[in-house]
Amino acid sequence: MNWKAVAAAAAMAGMALGSVTAAEGTHDSRVALMKKIGGSAGALAGIAKGEKPYDAETVKTALTTIAATAKVFPDQFKPGTETGDEAVSPKLWENMDDFKARAAKLSADAETALAQLPADAAAVGATMNTLGANCAGCHKAYRLSK
């Protein structure tokens, strides 16, 4: 048994099931959720690039985390959190319906991939292309440059 893969899957499951410790609707809660998605994307990318062996449980956990996190992410943009030290692009507030639709598409695409579970590194790579396009489109539209 590959204990590293089991440990990685368990850690990601914990991330998926764990609650956000920051107050809901704050910059910190948004960052925590993005880190969940980023960690899951990183696990999938490692498999897709051949840096990590294919492991179905790791893929399932990562896709489950992305799907669940993308569903709740828009809820973290509460009225009154659009200004401050960690401001969000005004475009997001002006186009909240589009932002929510983009998050829903990411979640739906992750759920579709989960239902058709990628069976090897190449299939994980194709899934990453789809999910990555969702992420890139949203970041291009709404992420502030640092």
HELIX and SHEET records of a PDB file:
HELIX    1   1 TRP A    3  LEU A   17  1                                  15    
HELIX    2   2 HIS A   27  ALA A   48  1                                  22    
HELIX    3   3 ALA A   56  VAL A   72  1                                  17    
HELIX    4   4 PHE A   73  GLN A   76  5                                   4    
HELIX    5   5 PRO A   90  GLU A   94  1                                   5    
HELIX    6   6 MET A   96  ALA A  115  1                                  20    
HELIX    7   7 ALA A  121  TYR A  142  1                                  22    
END                                                                             
